[in-house]
Amino acid sequence: MMEKNAKIYVAGHRGMVGSAIVRELNRQGYTNIITRTHSELDLCRQQEVEEFFAKEKPEYVFLAAAKVGGIVANSEALADFMYYNMTLEMNVIHSAWQNGCKKLEFLGSSCIYPRMAPQPMKESCLLTSELEKTNEAYALAKISGLKYCEFLNKQYGTDYISVMPTNLYGPNDNYHPTHSHVLPALIRRFHEAKEQKLPSVTCWGDGSPLREFLYVDDLANLCVFLMNNYSGDETVNAGTGKELTIKELTELVAKVIGYEGEILWDTSKPNGTPRKLLDVSKAEKLGWHYMTELEDGIRLSYEDFLNNPMRAER
């Protein structure tokens, strides 16, 4: 268990996941949380990271920093996604190990699992068949980080763990028109359509893919729970175990935002993976369960969007 005054470093504290972890640590009474902005510490620069760890010697590390994006961003910048994520995570994990960090938790993504993995996806299906091509670079980087934690455990007896979240949403999300994920993108589009009194909104694909969504504060709660209650080489899935179609999701977002126009589908655009549902029985067996239902979470996210004009501009 982490002591309440233990020195805890949250990497990526300005992102959606990192900021949620900081909120959760504060909520639970942890008092010694250290953070660095990108301008203060470039995690892609090995020397900077080594100097930071040598000086600060954090006892616990939550590695939530990453370069992320949706289908378009991922497929257009494969090399960038691979380099940035691979370099960043190797620097942080290696320096944590070199400086005697008690425990590190690595945040991955459900896109590490094979494109056609049996559904719902168990942790054990990792590397059993090929990845989804559109985010292969990001997935390979995340798999490498996860495996590096596993190999350090095996070779050096460290206690480094990893958690693989499903699609996330919530406060501090990215609402960029082309570089955001599906749910924040829909929140922005339906909000703008409502403001501009547009008669219809056109969405990509045919609305048939199935997706699972986890509210980011629920993930943060699980991250702290795992840091205190789990040790092991295999990753832990983070999700709700519930799914809905993209069509149902768009209708739910329209309902929360109060957009009453028509929803059209552009079937010339890609659908992405047909189904991505995580098997969350492992987390549940450890004693954890998600708390926020999707409609409530979308409402909270929409409030965040409205109250953060800078977020909307990104």
C-alpha positions in Angstrom: 0.0 0.0 0.0 1.2 3.5 -0.8 1.7 5.6 2.3 -0.3 8.9 2.3 3.0 10.9 2.3 4.8 8.7 -0.2 6.4 10.6 -3.1 4.3 9.9 -6.1 5.2 11.1 -9.7 2.3 11.3 -12.2 3.8 11.6 -15.7 1.4 13.3 -18.1 -0.6 15.1 -15.4 -2.0 17.6 -17.9 -3.6 15.0 -20.0 -7.1 13.5 -19.5 -5.8 10.4 -17.7 -3.0 12.0 -15.7 -5.2 14.8 -14.4 -7.8 12.3 -13.3 -5.2 10.3 -11.4 -4.0 13.5 -9.7 -7.6 14.3 -8.7 -8.1 10.8 -7.4 -4.9 10.8 -5.4 -5.8 14.1 -3.9 -9.3 12.8 -3.1 -7.8 9.8 -1.3 -5.5 12.0 0.8 -2.1 11.5 -0.8 -0.1 14.6 0.0 3.2 14.3 -1.9 2.4 14.3 -5.6 5.1 15.6 -8.0 4.4 16.7 -11.6 6.3 18.3 -14.4 5.0 20.1 -17.5 6.4 19.3 -20.9 8.4 22.5 -20.9 9.9 21.6 -17.5 10.8 18.0 -18.4 10.8 16.5 -22.0 10.2 12.8 -21.4 11.7 12.1 -24.8 15.1 13.4 -23.7 16.9 10.6 -21.8 19.3 12.8 -20.0 16.6 15.1 -18.7 14.6 12.1 -17.4 17.6 10.5 -15.8 18.5 13.8 -14.0 14.9 14.2 -12.8 14.7 10.7 -11.3 18.1 11.0 -9.7 17.2 14.2 -8.1 13.5 13.5 -7.1 13.6 9.7 -6.4 9.9 9.1 -6.6 8.7 6.0 -4.7 5.7 5.4 -7.0 5.2 6.3 -10.7 2.0 6.5 -12.7 3.1 6.6 -16.3 0.1 8.3 -18.1 2.1 10.4 -20.6 1.6 9.6 -24.2 1.1 11.0 -27.7 -2.5 10.1 -28.6 -5.1 10.6 -31.3 -8.0 9.2 -33.3 -8.0 7.1 -36.5 -6.9 10.0 -38.8 -4.1 11.3 -36.5 -2.8 7.7 -36.0 -2.8 6.6 -39.6 -1.2 9.9 -40.9 1.6 10.0 -38.4 2.7 6.4 -37.8 6.4 7.1 -37.3 5.8 10.0 -35.0 3.4 8.0 -32.8 5.9 5.1 -32.6 9.0 7.2 -31.8 7.4 9.6 -29.3 5.6 6.9 -27.3 8.4 4.3 -27.4 11.1 6.8 -26.4 9.1 8.4 -23.6 8.0 5.2 -21.9 11.5 3.5 -22.1 13.1 6.6 -20.6 10.6 6.8 -17.7 10.5 3.1 -16.9 14.2 2.6 -17.1 15.0 5.7 -14.9 12.4 4.6 -12.4 14.1 1.2 -12.2 17.6 2.7 -12.0 16.5 5.0 -9.1 14.8 2.3 -6.9 11.2 3.2 -7.6 9.1 0.9 -5.4 6.3 0.4 -7.9 5.4 1.8 -11.4 2.1 1.6 -13.2 2.1 1.8 -17.0 -1.0 3.0 -18.8 -1.6 1.3 -22.1 -4.6 1.1 -24.4 -7.1 -1.5 -25.6 -5.7 -1.0 -29.1 -2.8 -3.3 -28.2 -5.1 -6.3 -28.6 -5.3 -8.1 -32.0 -7.8 -6.7 -34.6 -9.9 -9.8 -34.6 -9.4 -11.0 -31.0 -12.1 -13.1 -29.5 -14.7 -10.9 -27.8 -14.7 -9.9 -25.0 -10.9 -9.5 -25.1 -9.1 -11.2 -22.2 -5.6 -10.0 -21.1 -4.2 -13.3 -22.4 -5.1 -12.6 -26.0 -2.2 -10.1 -26.3 0.1 -10.9 -29.3 -2.0 -13.9 -30.5 -2.7 -12.4 -34.0 -2.1 -9.2 -36.0 -2.9 -5.7 -34.9 -5.3 -3.1 -36.4 -3.2 -1.4 -39.1 -4.6 2.2 -38.5 -3.0 2.3 -35.0 -0.3 -0.3 -35.3 2.5 2.1 -34.4 0.8 3.3 -31.2 -0.1 -0.3 -30.3 3.5 -1.6 -30.8 4.9 1.2 -28.6 2.4 0.4 -25.9 3.1 -3.3 -26.1 6.8 -2.6 -25.8 6.2 -0.6 -22.6 4.1 -3.3 -21.1 6.6 -6.0 -22.0 9.5 -3.9 -20.6 7.7 -3.7 -17.2 7.1 -7.5 -17.4 10.8 -8.2 -18.3 12.1 -6.0 -15.5 9.9 -7.9 -13.1 11.3 -11.2 -14.4 15.0 -10.1 -14.6 15.3 -7.8 -11.6 12.3 -8.6 -9.3 10.7 -5.2 -9.7 6.9 -4.7 -9.0 5.9 -2.9 -12.2 2.3 -3.3 -13.4 0.2 -2.2 -16.4 -3.4 -1.4 -17.0 -5.2 -1.3 -20.3 -8.1 1.0 -20.5 -10.9 0.9 -23.1 -12.1 4.1 -24.8 -12.0 6.9 -22.3 -13.8 10.1 -22.0 -14.4 12.9 -19.4 -12.9 16.1 -18.0 -9.8 17.5 -19.9 -10.6 15.5 -23.1 -9.4 16.7 -26.4 -12.3 18.2 -28.6 -10.2 19.0 -31.6 -12.3 18.7 -34.9 -9.9 16.2 -36.6 -7.6 14.9 -33.8 -10.0 13.8 -31.2 -11.6 10.4 -30.4 -15.2 9.5 -31.2 -17.0 10.6 -28.1 -15.5 14.1 -27.6 -15.7 14.6 -31.4 -19.5 13.8 -31.3 -20.0 16.2 -28.3 -18.3 19.0 -30.2 -20.2 18.3 -33.5 -23.7 18.0 -31.9 -23.0 21.1 -29.8 -22.1 23.1 -32.9 -25.0 21.7 -34.9 -27.4 22.8 -32.1 -25.8 26.2 -31.9 -26.0 26.7 -35.7 -29.4 25.1 -35.9 -28.2 22.6 -38.5 -31.0 20.3 -39.9 -28.7 17.3 -39.9 -25.3 15.9 -38.7 -23.4 13.4 -40.9 -21.3 10.8 -39.0 -18.6 8.4 -40.4 -19.3 4.8 -41.3 -22.6 3.1 -40.9 -22.9 3.2 -37.1 -22.6 -0.5 -36.6 -19.3 -0.9 -34.8 -19.6 -1.8 -31.1 -17.7 0.2 -28.5 -17.2 0.4 -24.8 -16.6 3.6 -22.9 -15.1 4.2 -19.4 -15.4 7.5 -17.6 -11.9 8.7 -16.9 -12.4 9.3 -13.1 -13.4 5.7 -12.8 -10.2 4.7 -14.5 -8.2 6.8 -12.1 -10.0 5.1 -9.2 -8.9 1.7 -10.6 -5.3 2.9 -11.2 -4.9 3.9 -7.5 -6.7 0.7 -6.5 -4.3 -1.5 -8.6 -1.2 0.3 -7.3 -2.3 -0.7 -3.8 -3.8 -4.1 -4.5 -2.2 -5.8 -7.6 1.1 -7.2 -8.5 1.7 -9.4 -11.6 3.3 -9.5 -15.0 0.0 -9.6 -17.0 -1.8 -6.4 -17.6 -5.3 -5.6 -16.2 -8.1 -4.5 -18.4 -10.0 -1.4 -17.4 -13.5 -1.0 -18.7 -17.2 -1.5 -18.0 -17.8 -4.8 -19.7 -20.7 -3.1 -21.5 -20.9 -2.0 -25.1 -23.2 -0.1 -27.5 -23.2 0.6 -31.2 -21.7 3.9 -32.5 -25.3 4.7 -33.8 -26.6 4.3 -30.2 -23.8 6.4 -28.9 -24.5 9.2 -31.4 -28.2 9.2 -30.4 -27.2 9.3 -26.7 -24.9 12.3 -27.2 -27.6 14.1 -29.3 -30.1 13.5 -26.5 -27.8 14.8 -23.7 -26.9 17.9 -25.8 -30.4 18.5 -26.9 -29.8 18.3 -30.6 -33.1 17.4 -32.4 -32.0 17.3 -36.0 -31.4 14.3 -38.2 -28.4 12.0 -38.0 -27.0 10.8 -41.3 -24.2 8.3 -42.1 -21.4 8.6 -44.7 -20.8 4.9 -45.5 -17.8 5.8 -47.7 -15.8 6.6 -44.5 -14.2 3.8 -42.5 -15.9 2.1 -39.6 -12.7 1.0 -37.8 -12.6 -2.3 -35.8 -16.0 -4.0 -35.8 -16.0 -4.7 -32.1 -13.7 -3.9 -29.1 -15.0 -5.1 -25.8 -12.7 -5.8 -22.9 -13.2 -8.8 -20.5 -13.1 -7.0 -17.2 -13.5 -10.1 -15.0 -9.9 -9.8 -13.7 -10.4 -6.3 -12.2 -13.8 -7.4 -10.8 -12.2 -10.5 -9.1 -9.7 -8.1 -7.5 -12.7 -6.3 -6.1 -13.1 -3.3 -8.4 -16.2 -2.2 -10.4 -16.9 0.9 -12.5 -19.2 3.6 -11.1 -20.3 6.0 -13.8 -23.0 5.1 -16.3 -22.5 6.4 -19.8 -25.3 8.9 -20.0 -24.3 10.5 -16.7 -20.7 10.5 -17.9 -21.6 12.2 -21.2 -23.5 14.8 -19.2 -20.5 15.5 -17.0 -18.3 15.6 -20.1 -20.6 18.1 -21.9 -20.5 20.4 -18.8 -16.7 20.2 -18.9 -16.7 21.0 -22.6 -19.0 24.1 -22.0 -16.9 25.3 -19.1 -13.5 24.9 -20.8 -13.5 27.2 -23.9 -9.7 26.5 -24.4 -10.5 22.7 -24.6 -13.0 23.4 -27.4 -10.4 25.2 -29.4 -7.6 22.7 -29.3 
